Amino acid sequence: MIWRRFLDVLYPPRCAFCRRLLRTGSELWVCPECLRTLPRLTRDEQRRDVKHTELTLAPLRYEGVVRESLLRYKFGGLTAYAAVYAEFLAKCIDENEISCDSITWVPLSRRRLRQRGYDQARLIAEELAKRLDLPCECLLVKRRHTRPQSGIGSPTKRRANAAGAYAPVDPQRARGKRVLLVDDIVTTGATLSSCAGVLAEAGCAAVFGAAAASRS
């Protein structure tokens, strides 16, 4: 606790969304203003129909300060934001009464992981697993490096880009399980769909998708 207070003095915590300074000792990196004004999705908007998933959920709309926050997280090394997104996701999953056996994530390719230094979806999945009291397991591997989906506009081209890029680590790990598959952002759903399809083929009883934010 003393060490944390010392760090707060040296590096005052800032809101993960608007970057306002927070009070010393703030547990969640979100300011009161953002808690009131974030572009949250309604109950119906949270629920996305993504192929190969029973249901895909996202609590926030990918716009404004949410978009800026996720870009800082994904490309700026602000890995502590994973805990913030996990808080919103945990509440969303609880409200939608999703029941799963374990949590996994959409993995990066080896090349992308070397470049970035961390897997942003994995960090969110691990933080979410703590809050839902579920195991977090590595069930997928990305065996082919692909272009970033954000640079591909057409949904058809996005699906083609993700097709065949993922494989199960070990089908035995997935067989019979109800799995929550986590990513940072869901746009067209092509990446989540591709990964969920692999898990379904590996024998998962059900796959649910989850992302911090959705573009629709």
C-alpha positions as CSV (number, residue, x, y, z in Angstrom):
1,M,0.0,0.0,0.0
2,I,2.8,2.4,0.9
3,W,4.6,1.5,-2.4
4,R,1.4,2.2,-4.3
5,R,1.0,5.6,-2.7
6,F,4.6,6.4,-3.7
7,L,3.9,5.5,-7.3
8,D,0.7,7.6,-7.3
9,V,2.8,10.6,-6.3
10,L,5.4,10.0,-9.0
11,Y,2.9,8.9,-11.7
12,P,-0.5,10.2,-10.9
13,P,-3.2,7.9,-12.3
14,R,-5.3,9.2,-15.2
15,C,-8.7,8.3,-16.5
16,A,-8.3,5.5,-19.1
17,F,-10.7,7.4,-21.4
18,C,-10.3,11.2,-21.1
19,R,-6.9,11.2,-19.4
20,R,-8.0,13.5,-16.6
21,L,-6.0,13.1,-13.4
22,L,-7.6,10.9,-10.8
23,R,-7.6,11.1,-7.1
24,T,-4.8,9.3,-5.4
25,G,-5.7,5.7,-4.6
26,S,-8.4,5.4,-7.3
27,E,-9.0,1.7,-7.8
28,L,-10.6,1.9,-11.3
29,W,-9.0,4.2,-13.8
30,V,-12.2,6.0,-14.8
31,C,-13.2,9.5,-13.8
32,P,-16.8,10.3,-12.6
33,E,-17.5,12.3,-15.7
34,C,-16.6,9.4,-18.0
35,L,-18.6,7.0,-15.9
36,R,-21.6,9.2,-16.6
37,T,-21.0,10.0,-20.3
38,L,-19.2,7.0,-21.9
39,P,-21.0,5.8,-25.1
40,R,-22.4,2.6,-23.6
41,L,-24.4,0.2,-25.7
42,T,-28.0,-0.5,-24.7
43,R,-28.9,-4.1,-23.7
44,D,-30.1,-4.9,-27.3
45,E,-27.1,-3.2,-28.8
46,Q,-24.6,-5.1,-26.7
47,R,-25.7,-8.4,-28.2
48,R,-24.1,-9.1,-31.6
49,D,-25.0,-12.0,-33.9
50,V,-21.6,-13.4,-34.9
51,K,-21.4,-16.6,-36.9
52,H,-20.2,-19.6,-34.8
53,T,-21.0,-17.9,-31.5
54,E,-24.1,-18.4,-29.4
55,L,-23.9,-14.7,-28.7
56,T,-21.3,-11.9,-28.8
57,L,-21.3,-9.1,-26.3
58,A,-19.7,-5.7,-26.0
59,P,-20.5,-3.0,-23.4
60,L,-19.1,0.1,-25.1
61,R,-19.5,1.8,-28.5
62,Y,-16.2,2.1,-30.5
63,E,-16.2,5.9,-30.9
64,G,-14.9,9.0,-29.2
65,V,-12.9,8.5,-26.0
66,V,-13.5,4.8,-26.1
67,R,-11.8,4.5,-29.5
68,E,-8.9,6.8,-28.4
69,S,-8.5,4.7,-25.2
70,L,-8.4,1.4,-27.1
71,L,-5.8,2.8,-29.5
72,R,-3.6,3.9,-26.7
73,Y,-4.0,0.5,-25.1
74,K,-3.3,-1.5,-28.3
75,F,-0.5,0.6,-29.7
76,G,0.8,2.7,-26.8
77,G,1.7,0.1,-24.3
78,L,-0.9,1.2,-21.7
79,T,-1.5,-2.4,-20.6
80,A,-3.1,-1.4,-17.3
81,Y,-6.2,-0.4,-19.2
82,A,-7.0,-4.2,-19.6
83,A,-8.4,-4.1,-16.0
84,V,-10.7,-1.2,-16.9
85,Y,-12.2,-3.0,-19.9
86,A,-12.6,-6.2,-17.9
87,E,-14.7,-4.4,-15.3
88,F,-17.1,-3.2,-18.0
89,L,-17.1,-6.6,-19.7
90,A,-17.7,-8.5,-16.4
91,K,-20.8,-6.5,-15.7
92,C,-22.1,-6.9,-19.2
93,I,-21.6,-10.7,-19.1
94,D,-23.3,-10.9,-15.7
95,E,-26.3,-8.8,-16.9
96,N,-26.7,-11.1,-19.9
97,E,-26.5,-14.2,-17.7
98,I,-23.8,-15.9,-19.7
99,S,-22.5,-19.1,-18.2
100,C,-19.1,-20.5,-19.3
101,D,-16.5,-23.1,-18.2
102,S,-13.4,-21.1,-19.2
103,I,-12.1,-18.0,-21.0
104,T,-9.8,-17.8,-23.9
105,W,-8.7,-15.1,-26.4
106,V,-8.1,-14.2,-30.0
107,P,-4.3,-14.7,-30.3
108,L,-1.8,-12.5,-32.1
109,S,0.7,-14.0,-34.6
110,R,4.2,-14.5,-33.4
111,R,5.4,-11.6,-35.5
112,R,2.8,-9.2,-34.2
113,L,3.5,-10.3,-30.6
114,R,7.2,-9.7,-31.0
115,Q,6.5,-6.2,-32.5
116,R,4.0,-5.2,-29.8
117,G,5.4,-7.0,-26.8
118,Y,2.1,-8.1,-25.4
119,D,-1.2,-9.6,-26.6
120,Q,-3.9,-7.1,-25.9
121,A,-6.8,-9.6,-26.0
122,R,-5.0,-12.0,-23.7
123,L,-4.5,-9.3,-21.0
124,I,-8.2,-8.5,-21.1
125,A,-9.1,-12.2,-20.9
126,E,-6.9,-12.7,-17.9
127,E,-8.3,-9.7,-16.1
128,L,-11.9,-10.9,-16.9
129,A,-11.1,-14.4,-15.7
130,K,-10.2,-13.0,-12.3
131,R,-13.5,-11.1,-12.0
132,L,-15.6,-14.1,-13.2
133,D,-13.6,-16.6,-11.2
134,L,-13.0,-18.8,-14.3
135,P,-9.9,-20.4,-15.7
136,C,-8.1,-18.5,-18.5
137,E,-6.8,-21.0,-21.1
138,C,-4.7,-20.8,-24.3
139,L,-6.9,-22.7,-26.7
140,L,-6.0,-21.1,-30.0
141,V,-2.8,-20.2,-31.9
142,K,-2.5,-17.9,-34.9
143,R,-0.5,-20.0,-37.4
144,R,-0.4,-17.4,-40.2
145,H,0.4,-13.8,-40.0
146,T,-2.3,-11.6,-41.6
147,R,-2.9,-8.0,-42.5
148,P,-4.5,-5.9,-39.6
149,Q,-8.2,-6.2,-40.0
150,S,-8.5,-2.4,-39.3
151,G,-6.9,-1.7,-42.6
152,I,-9.4,-3.8,-44.6
153,G,-12.7,-2.2,-45.3
154,S,-14.8,-4.9,-47.0
155,P,-16.4,-7.5,-44.7
156,T,-15.8,-10.1,-47.4
157,K,-12.1,-9.3,-47.5
158,R,-11.9,-9.4,-43.7
159,R,-13.4,-12.9,-43.7
160,A,-10.9,-14.0,-46.3
161,N,-8.0,-12.4,-44.4
162,A,-8.9,-14.3,-41.2
163,A,-9.8,-17.6,-42.8
164,G,-7.5,-20.4,-42.0
165,A,-5.3,-18.2,-39.8
166,Y,-6.2,-19.9,-36.5
167,A,-5.9,-23.4,-35.2
168,P,-6.6,-25.2,-31.9
169,V,-3.6,-25.6,-29.5
170,D,-5.0,-29.0,-28.5
171,P,-8.6,-30.1,-29.4
172,Q,-8.8,-32.1,-26.2
173,R,-8.6,-28.9,-24.1
174,A,-11.7,-27.5,-25.8
175,R,-13.9,-30.5,-26.1
176,G,-17.2,-30.3,-24.4
177,K,-16.6,-26.8,-22.9
178,R,-18.6,-23.7,-22.9
179,V,-16.0,-21.1,-23.8
180,L,-15.9,-17.3,-23.7
181,L,-13.8,-16.0,-26.5
182,V,-12.3,-12.5,-25.8
183,D,-11.1,-9.8,-28.2
184,D,-10.5,-6.1,-27.7
185,I,-12.8,-4.8,-30.5
186,V,-15.5,-6.3,-32.7
187,T,-16.3,-4.6,-36.0
188,T,-17.6,-7.0,-38.7
189,G,-17.1,-10.0,-36.4
190,A,-14.9,-11.8,-39.0
191,T,-12.0,-12.5,-36.6
192,L,-14.2,-13.7,-33.8
193,S,-16.2,-15.8,-36.2
194,S,-13.1,-17.5,-37.6
195,C,-11.8,-18.3,-34.1
196,A,-15.2,-19.4,-32.9
197,G,-15.5,-21.7,-35.8
198,V,-12.1,-23.4,-35.0
199,L,-13.2,-23.9,-31.4
200,A,-16.6,-25.4,-32.5
201,E,-14.7,-27.8,-34.8
202,A,-12.5,-28.7,-31.9
203,G,-15.6,-29.8,-30.0
204,C,-16.6,-26.9,-27.8
205,A,-20.2,-27.3,-26.6
206,A,-20.7,-23.6,-27.0
207,V,-18.7,-20.5,-27.8
208,F,-19.6,-17.0,-26.7
209,G,-17.8,-13.9,-27.9
210,A,-16.9,-10.8,-25.9
211,A,-15.1,-7.6,-26.7
212,A,-14.6,-4.3,-24.9
213,A,-16.2,-2.3,-27.6
214,S,-18.2,-2.7,-30.8
215,R,-18.4,-0.5,-33.8
216,S,-22.1,-1.1,-34.5
